[in-house]
Structure formats: structure tokens, C-alpha cells
Amino acid sequence: MRQSCDDGIFVLCHLLRLPSPIDEWASLFVQTFIQSQSPPRVKLDYCIALLTHLLNPIKARESFLRNVAQSEKEESAWEILTDDVDGEVKEFSFVTINETDLTAFLDQLPISEIYSIAYLAFTSYSDKSSQFTAMIAFQLLLMKILDNGLTNYAKPGYKVFCKQIGITLKLSVREFCSNWRLIRDQIRPGDELHLQKEVDRIVLVALNYLIHRDSVGLFQFVVALPYGVVSEECRNRCEYALRSNQKMSIGELYETPMCEVQARICSQGIVKRVENLGAQDSEFLINSLASIVSFSSSDVAQLLKELIDVCFCNEATRDNFYKCGGEAIAQILTRRPEALQQLLTVVDRNLHHMDTYAINVLSSSRLFECRLTEPMISIIGKWLINNPPEHGANRLARRVLSSLHWGLAPDGQNLWIDEDIHVIAADTVVKAHSVHCSRSNNMISKSIKQISKLASKVGDAETHFQQFCWDLLIKLKLPVNLATNVQNDLAGHYVKIVQNYEEDVVVYLEKAVPLLSDLVSSGSSVACVVLLSRLIAKHFDKIQLIVADKNFMATFERLLHIDQLPYAVQWFSGSSSQPTPIVRLICSAISYYSAKLPPRDFLRAWITLLCSARTGWNEDAVTYQIVGTIGRIAFVNDSEKLYDINSIIFQAYQQQLAAEKNQAKGLFSVFSSDNTVSPLIPDSMLAISPFASYLMLRVEQKSFNTFYGHFFEHLAKKDKYTLDNAVKKAASKCSITIPVERIAVFRWAKLVSVSKDSILLPILLQQLAGSAYRLRKAGNQNLCYARRLIDDPQMQEVIGECRKAIEETSLETKGLSKAVLGWLFTKHEVTRTGFDFSVFDLDYLLQLILSGDKNMWMDFVNMPQICSEEFAEQKLYSVTCQLSPKSREPSVPPDIGSPRASRTATKPFPVLPVHTGLPQAPLIDPSVLFQQHALMQMATPFLESIKSLAQKYTECGDKMTIDDESYCRLITTLYQSTAQTVPVEIRCSYCSKPKACTMSIQTNVLNGEVDVQMSMNRSKRIAFWNELYASLVDKAAVATASVEHLARSTAKMASTLQPAARNNVQMTGRSFFYLITSSIGENELLFCVASDAFKESLRALGQEFVKFRAEEQMDVMRLALEGFVLSEPLVEVFTPETPSECRNEAKWHCSC
């Protein structure tokens, strides 16, 4: 079926005259038919007609619903009350159309689809000018229709609908202007000027339509009109219309000369206009004016003065408008960032009137696009230095400085803000810090106890201001200036170190380290980390000179634990998390600089700093956290050699072992035989960082090659040797002892247990399997000790925990975890001759281990995830110091756009409801018609199901008949005839002596036993009937419907084929026809559901495959003459156009 335009308009007109509400179901019948194949002009006219009928007054609705209106006036009718949007109770009537109905209908006509149709309709014009001229005419017509809707429904009860019309009007103008922006460069200059005036007129007309209906709240849609594509003159007239207290027509707006328009803009302040509007409309007015000026090229100073006055200074209005004032200023600064200087000047002049509202001036502004100049930094410095931290001006200054971009420009070469401004900003911050942070400065050169007392006296405001100072200083890019004279202040220490001492390591160690120590003592942790990171990044090639300085190493040690020890205010807030924020920042700095510098030398310098010159470094959790980051970077770039970091750790560990050995050579050493060496990493710290633990265990395993050689040699001598025996024998040979639980394979097992969810797990499993299965040389043989190591009773607890961890891991290892489990806990001796390795998963990896291959199994490691973690870690330091170039994408949001992304409110086409409990109908592919056996296979199950159901129905009918007969017999015996004697008194009228006698009568008495039997019979029959209904009805309905569906579908598809193809499917249809006739028996005839279905199926198939087909008439006639019961469909398809032999045979049968 197809719907014409008249049909659609008729449906809408009828829906508009139905009793409300009908929005839940009726809106489905209003569609744009954008996907149809109709010409675009037809679809466009149809949509415009629908909008016209919808937004014009509904004629004769009351007379159409006069019966409904009359019933509502009857005394017996209920009176329904409802609440409107404003909360007022009003009387409900079915005759009055509901605004939810109108809104639902309008939602079905989205402006994006209408414009899509319009674009297609106007592409027939030869040039762009003609196309856009047609678009102008269409837009004016559309706006006029929408304005009619606003005029007709600008009354109580339709506020939501009017807002929906306003949204449609706004979107249509935005869509129109979006098209203009795309094609304006393709239009001839002469035509462009004329078309631009029409665009201006459309925007001005739309604004005029929206602002002249104050009661329905349409001012909000004025904010988002596309002021960016109109001329400066149009923007001035828009601003004039918004500021004016009088309602003017579009003609009056254009008749006013431009000079007079500008004069009235200056004379008509926002204050007077706000007084005549409601609070909500006033907010939208302020934002609309800001939106217009943000696109304008005129001076913005006047509007900024008015905004500051109305929203932040005027005590009568600022409580209501300070939030929207901040939003309006944010709009201006987003599109005109150069206006920040004028804004700061205006604020500086009115600061004493603003009180605490000053901070709200920039509450919504994003200043990343703004740049500072010397006059601006002068104003900000005055606010920052002359006002205490809790003052509004000080807070506003901090808001400006902390919101700017202090990094590189988008080119990545030059600074976004001039370098001189960075220097002035640093000097300003140092002066402000010295003024407002006197208590913090008193911590310089004080003892730890004195610092703790002073830190407890630092107030919250000073703490927040100090935090601001450090956050800003680390973002500034200060040049080297050896002649800089900075005052004695903690912030000045930072500036002095950056500008004077970072170029020369010797000077840095001599002069900067004392200043850095003061910064660490004062708790300026972030600044200290930045200074440390910059030092190592610049002079990593001179790390030996740095670590040789004891003062620097002492300061470095305190900095590593600055979050854990009470050196500043934050130390009193409780124990730090693991890892602490400072440690995370150090790790981020290492990741950042490793991507900018030669990673090998840079990372080796950090390992030297952490491990070579510090005592007890391998018992420090912070060290392992930082080494973990270094190990991860090295693993990503050099997974095999790890930049030879192992050699530095190996050397540090050997020095530690040598120191322990020297300490053991004391006077009492002869009384002690314990020569157990300390581990490189304790078991308790294995879980801190899997990458650091991986590094340490590799170094530890390498450090005791001599011991392991003797250990495995003695383990091979006798099978009865336990691991303890072998350890004792090896200790006697090399004078060092490693306990059984610290043998390499068990150390790797412990690391796997605590790192089951680490991304490094595949490599740890490789190390575990390698330490167990790698062949060890014993004499002249290479032996595998896997079974003796893993099956040792003493270490079953460690091995059991390892096995559980591997089984429970949630990491995707591509089957490696399962394979390693199979290797470790097998009972096979894999080194025997002829062993079949195919019993294992990933057996080739195990064979590589046995052959001595040590290449890393990188195929099982998720390297993209490791790289993404490294990138995320770099971002922390980069963002903290603003080191990345500014984004090239402008932060200005698009001024106009198209709402085509989605149709959230539009409902789809109506569909017929489908019962969810019913099965799907059999699907017939057209190719099945040419495959006789395929169609028979589809139909046979349903026919067999009908046959079995018919048989069951007949059997149940017989049983029901028996029960009925039994019930009838019981009825005859329900009452029994009984002779009874009753007393009778005989008298005449007015007889004084009546005579008493008895009389015998015959009565019927209820038989209780029979009544019980009848009740049981009824219950039995009801249960039986329910069971029969449940077992037959649904199944019979599905089976018979399926057979009818197959028959109709087969006939219908065959009728659509070409004559040649139609003859090819004749045999399929004929076979289906006679398959049904052969399936009809006595039971099917008694089962009326089956007989009716068969009749319809035969009728459908006969009409296509039997009727008017001469070759089929003989068989049909023979079937009928043989007494086929369902002869009605056969008679209908038996046609007189039959061969003569058919008639002769019919006569012969009749004569017999």
C-alpha cells in the first residue's frame, strides 16, 4: 500500500481533531517519508503542508467533538483537574487539544530532515546563486509558518509547545546559515553582497520573532542564533533590538539609520532593559548580547563595563546575575581572547565595588587562548601583592595566572607567552610569596623540630597561596640570567637555581644544593622534584660527580621520602599512599625525559643515583617504585640487554656483599659459622614493582653462579640428596650459603605468586620455567633438575601458591599460563630419549628452554598496553610543568551547526504488533520452489504433527463420550423412588371434629453416593478437558497455520514468476497439493481445525497449480470420483476447459 500526500494530510487533520491526549500512539502516523522514492519537491511540499496544518488554528474542532463536549457538561460527568507547567490547577477537557499532542506531532517533523529534502529539491537550479535564492524563499516561508504557530499558541497552557516551536525556528536559522557559510565562496562577488543582506534579514527576523513574546520564555533561543555569519551592521541592529524596551517591527529596525542605531546602543544601558524583563529572560538577554559582541569587530569595552556593573557591582542585581555574568564574559574571551586586557582594566577600576564577587568574573572562562602583556601583568601583580590571599582580587589574580598556557606555541618552537612575561611573572610571584608566606620563609635554615612547630602555624589561606606559587613557578620557562639578584625567599630559591646554577654542575653542587635543601625542608616537594629532574636531564653524563657529593645525596634521600616524613604541612595529614604523589611525579619525569634524551645513558644515570651511592637502597620501597619505571622503559626499548642496567645493579650488589663480608671479619666471627648472604631484594618487597623485582632477581641469579655450579653438581651425584644436602655441600665449597627457599626457581615462583595480574607475567613465567628446566652441567653431562626442584617436599607451600596464582590469573597470556602449568606439574621426565613433547601445550617453547635458547618470549607480552601506560605516565609531568605544545585545534566551539546527529524525539513508522510468545512463520526462499524435495521436507513435519494431534483428539473424544455416558447413567439413579406413610387430617369447613388417618405416598429421595460419584465425574471431565485444551490447541494452531502459510506463500511466489519459470515450479506445487490430499484420513476429518486448514491450503494451491491446467484435470476428477471427502476445493479448481478423454472417462464412471 502507498500513501499519497493527501492521505498524510487527511490523517494529520483527523488526528488534530481527536480527543486529547493521544501523543503516545498518534504521533507515529506523522512522518516525513524522507526515505521514500518520491521527488524531493513533492516531499518538501508535503512537509510544509503538514507544518502549516499543525501550526495554524484547528478549525471546527469543537463542532467535530460536540458530542464529547456535551457529555462533559452533563451533571453525572466527572470533573478532571490537572496542573500546568506553572503549577496552576486548571480544568481538563477532552475537547481542548493537549500541548503534549502538538509537541509530539512537531517532533515528528525534525528540521534537519526537512532541510535535507530542501537541499535535494533545490539542486536542480543551474548555479549556486539560484539555489540559495530558492533556499532564502523557503526559509522565509518556514519562519512565517513557525511565527504563525507562536502567534496562535502564545497563551497559557501551551508554553512547552511554544518552546518547541522556538527550538525549531532556531535550528532552521542555524541550518540555513550553515549552508550559507559552505557556499558563500562559490558565489560571484556581486551576488554575494545581495545574498548576504538576505541572510542578515533572516537572522534579524528570527530574533524579532523570538523576543516579542516574553510570556512564553523564548529569549533562551536568541543566544544560539548564528551571529558569526551576518554582517557587522546586522549585529548592531540585533543588539539594538535586544536593548530596546519597545517592540519594533522588522521595518522599523531597518528604517533606523545606522548612526542612530549605534548612538542608541550606547545610550540604552542593560540595567533599564533588565528591570523590564523577568529574571530568566534577563539572563538570556545578557548572554545574547555577549554572544553578539563576541563575533563583532567593534570595541568590547562598553559591554564589559556594563556586565561588570550589572552582574558584579550593582548590589540590587548582582545576586541574580553574577553567574550569567561569568558565562557572558567566558563567551567573549573564548572568541576574543585579546579582550582580557580590557576586562582586567575594567575590573581594576571597579574592584573596590565588587567585594567577594570579583572571583566570579572568570569563574566560567577558559583562558588558554589568552596572552599576557606587561600592563596586564602589572595589574595582576598589584592584586597579588597588595591583597591578602583570602581577598577577592588576590584570588582573581591567581585564577588568571593559573589558567593561562605557559608552554610552547602550536609550532613547538616558540613560547605561547613571551619570555619576558615569564620573567616578570616569576618576579611577581616571588614578591607576593615573600609578602604573604612569611611563616613558610621562616623555615629557611631551621632544624627539623623548629620546622615542625612553624609548619603547624601556617594557615589554610597561606598554604593555598603557597601551592599556587609553586604550581605557577614550575610552569614558567625562565631564561638563564647569571646576573639575576633574587631576594632571600623560598620561591626566590627556585628562581635563583633555575636562572643561575643549572648550567654548571660544580656551581650547582656548591651553591644550589643548600637552597634545594631548604626547599625540601619547607615541604616544597613538587618544585624540588622538578629541579632534580631538570638537573639529571641536563647533566646525566656527569652523574658520578653528582653522586660523589654527600650534601646532594643527603638532600636527595630526604626528597625521596618527603611524603612519608614530617618535614612540612602535608606530612601531618597521615600516611601516604603507595606510591606517593611525589614518587609518581619522579617516575613521570623519568618517563618524559627518557623520550626526549638518549634513553640508555639517561636511565643508567638514574640507576647509578638510586643504587650506587646509597646505603640500604635495596630495602627501600620508594627505590623499587622508581626502578620499576626505569625497568619498564628499558624493557620496552631493549628487552634483551635492558640497556646494561643489570651491570650497575650487579656492581652495587657486589659492593654490598663485600661490605657484609668485611663486617663479618670481626673478633667474634670465629664463633659463628653463618655465612648466609643477604638477598638483593627481600621477599616482602617483591610485590612493589614487578619490573623492579624482575631486574633484581636476574642480577641476584647471576651473582651466585659459582654457588649454583657446586649446588647442581652435588645434586647430581646422588639421587638421595635433598636440596638441603646440596646447599650444605655447595656452601662448603664456596664459603657462602643460600637457603633453599632462596634458590632461583623458588624466588621466581614467589614473584609469580605476587604478580599474577601483572602485564609482565609471561616473562616471569619464562624465567620460572627456564630456572626449572634449563640443563645444568654436572661433570660431562647436561642434566635437568626440574622434577627434583619442584617436587621437593620442603618447598611445596611456595610451589602450591605459585600454581594457584597461575590458575587464577586474569591476564590474557595466549595459552602460556596453561602451558607452563603443564610443564611444571607433569610427572614426565622430559629428558629421556624419544620423549614425545606433543603431550604439552606450546611444547616448542619448552624445547627451546632445553636447548639453551634465552630469547625473550615477547609474542606473549601486551606491548601496546605497556606503551600506553608509559605515555600516560609521561603526561603527569608534562601537564604539571606545561611542557607540551599548545593544541592546534581552536578551543572556540562552532557558532553554527546542524542537528543531524540523531533523532531522539522522533518516533519510527508504526508497525503491527507481534506476539512474543508465538513462533516465527516458516521462511520460504524463492529457490525452494525449484526444489521439490526441499518444500516437501518443510511441510511434512507440520502434516505429521496435525495427524498425531487429530488422532489424539479422536481418542480423547471417545474417552469423553464414555465419561458422558457414565454421567448419564448416574443421573438416572440420582433419585430413588420410596414409599412413605404420612399423617393426614380430614375435616370439612368449620368442622369441629376432624378425623386423623394415614396415607401411603410414593416419593423420590436423593442418593448421596451417586451424588459424590457425579461430582467426581464432573471434576475428572473438567481436568481432562483442560489437559486436552493445553495439549492440542496451541500445537494445532501453530501446525495448521504453518501449513496454510506454506501453501499461500508457495502459490503467491509462483504467481509472480515469468511464464517459463512458472512452468518449472509446476511439479513442486502439484506435489504439495497431492501431499495434502494424501494426508487426510478419518481422524483429520473429525478434527475440524485440521479439515478447515486443509481446505484453505488446497484452495490456495489449486488456484495456482490446478485450475486452468489441462494436464491436472484428470487427476482431480479421479480423486473426486473416488470419494474424496473434502471435495469443495476440488470442485472450485475443476475447470470445464478439459480434454475430451476426461469427459469420456467421467461418463464411463457414471455408467458403472
Number of C-alpha atoms within 10 A of each C-alpha: 3 5 8 10 16 11 11 19 19 13 14 20 17 12 19 22 19 17 18 18 18 17 17 11 12 18 24 17 17 25 21 20 17 15 9 9 8 10 11 19 14 12 22 24 15 20 25 18 16 23 19 17 17 21 20 17 14 14 12 10 18 15 12 15 16 13 11 15 17 10 12 17 11 9 8 8 10 10 11 11 11 11 12 15 11 9 8 9 11 12 10 15 18 15 21 16 22 20 19 17 21 22 21 23 25 23 21 20 21 20 24 19 20 19 21 15 23 20 18 13 19 19 15 10 13 9 11 17 18 16 16 22 15 17 20 18 12 18 21 17 13 20 21 17 21 24 21 16 22 26 16 15 20 18 12 12 19 22 21 18 23 27 21 19 22 26 16 22 26 24 23 24 26 23 23 24 25 17 18 19 14 9 14 18 10 11 16 11 11 8 13 17 12 10 19 16 14 17 21 21 17 20 25 23 19 24 24 20 22 23 21 15 16 13 15 22 19 24 24 20 21 28 19 17 24 24 27 19 21 22 15 18 15 21 22 19 21 24 22 21 22 23 23 16 15 10 14 12 14 16 9 9 19 14 9 11 10 15 9 11 20 15 11 15 20 13 10 14 16 21 17 12 16 20 12 11 15 12 14 14 19 22 22 20 26 26 25 25 23 26 26 24 25 24 21 21 9 11 11 17 15 14 20 23 17 17 27 26 22 24 26 31 23 16 13 11 17 20 14 17 21 23 19 22 28 22 22 28 27 24 25 26 24 22 20 19 18 15 19 19 19 17 20 22 16 18 24 17 10 17 20 12 16 23 14 16 20 26 20 22 27 21 17 16 20 17 21 19 19 21 18 21 13 13 12 18 22 15 16 22 22 17 23 27 21 14 17 18 23 14 17 20 28 23 20 24 21 22 19 20 18 17 16 18 23 28 22 19 17 15 12 14 9 13 18 22 20 15 16 14 20 21 17 16 23 24 19 20 24 25 20 25 25 20 17 21 22 14 18 25 20 16 23 19 16 14 10 15 10 12 23 20 13 19 23 12 11 16 12 11 15 19 18 12 22 22 14 17 21 21 16 22 23 23 21 22 24 19 13 15 12 13 9 11 11 15 15 14 23 27 27 22 19 25 24 25 20 23 18 20 22 20 16 12 19 14 13 21 19 14 15 23 21 17 22 26 20 21 26 24 25 25 23 24 23 21 20 23 22 19 19 16 20 16 20 21 21 16 17 21 14 12 19 14 13 23 19 12 15 12 16 20 18 13 19 22 14 17 27 22 19 23 25 17 16 20 24 25 21 17 17 15 9 11 12 16 9 12 16 18 14 20 21 19 24 23 24 24 25 25 26 22 21 20 12 10 14 12 19 17 17 23 29 24 24 21 21 19 20 24 20 21 18 15 12 9 18 22 15 14 18 21 19 26 24 23 24 21 24 25 27 24 25 23 19 15 13 14 16 13 12 21 19 15 22 20 14 17 23 20 15 21 22 15 13 19 16 12 11 14 14 10 10 15 10 9 7 8 12 9 7 8 8 11 15 12 14 14 16 23 19 14 14 10 18 25 18 19 22 27 27 23 27 20 20 24 20 15 20 21 17 14 16 16 11 13 21 22 16 20 24 20 19 21 23 20 12 10 9 9 14 16 23 15 15 22 25 17 18 24 20 13 14 14 12 18 21 21 13 19 15 17 18 22 23 21 22 26 26 22 24 28 23 20 24 24 16 17 20 24 26 26 17 22 23 22 24 22 22 21 23 23 26 23 19 19 14 17 10 6 10 13 18 20 19 22 17 15 22 20 14 13 12 15 15 13 10 16 23 13 16 23 19 13 20 23 13 12 16 11 16 15 17 12 11 19 23 15 17 24 19 16 21 19 14 12 10 14 12 19 14 8 7 7 11 11 14 9 11 17 18 17 16 12 18 22 15 14 20 19 12 13 13 13 11 14 13 12 10 17 18 15 15 10 11 17 14 11 13 19 15 14 20 21 20 19 24 20 12 16 21 20 19 16 19 20 13 9 7 11 13 12 10 9 16 21 16 16 15 13 7 8 14 7 13 18 18 13 11 13 7 5 6 8 8 7 6 9 8 11 12 14 11 16 11 13 10 16 23 17 14 17 14 14 21 16 10 17 21 16 13 19 21 13 16 29 21 16 22 25 18 17 20 17 13 15 15 12 14 16 12 12 16 15 12 14 19 12 12 16 13 10 14 18 16 11 11 10 10 10 10 10 9 11 9 10 12 9 6 7 9 8 9 12 11 10 10 10 9 10 10 9 11 11 10 12 12 11 10 17 16 12 15 19 12 13 17 15 12 13 17 12 12 15 15 11 11 15 13 11 14 17 12 11 16 20 14 17 21 22 18 21 26 21 18 23 24 19 19 24 20 14 14 22 13 10 14 9 10 8 13 18 13 15 20 19 16 21 25 17 16 25 21 15 15 18 17 10 14 19 15 12 20 22 16 15 18 12 16 24 21 16 19 26 18 16 24 26 22 24 26 26 17 21 25 26 21 17 17 15 11 17 22 18 13 20 18 15 16 17 13 9 9 16 14 17 16 13 18 22 15 13 23 22 14 11 11 16 12 9 10 15 13 11 14 15 11 9 11 9 7 5
